[in-house]
């Protein structure tokens, strides 16, 4: 596979994941973090880090809007529930959280 095709497939996979997560607003970020070690915010941070790496001007708020499909504050007000004590406890005990390099 040539580099351009690989790049296009990776971009399509990212867009598919983002679209899926936008449709599944019932799935809370803390649950994603507890199960997989990453969440929507991590995706936005990876997106922002990629922009930084390429000297593309992009704010964290703009990166979050790409992932959430709306301003982050709007998403939180519409979809984010208060984390339970059990969720917070599991989050604190999870060691496999995503490492994101290249942020401001």
PyMOL commands that set and color helices and strands:
alter all, ss='L'
color gray80, all
select helices_A, chain A and resi 3-23+29-36+40-53+60-68+72-79+85-93
alter helices_A, ss='H'
color red, helices_A
deselect
rebuild
show_as cartoon
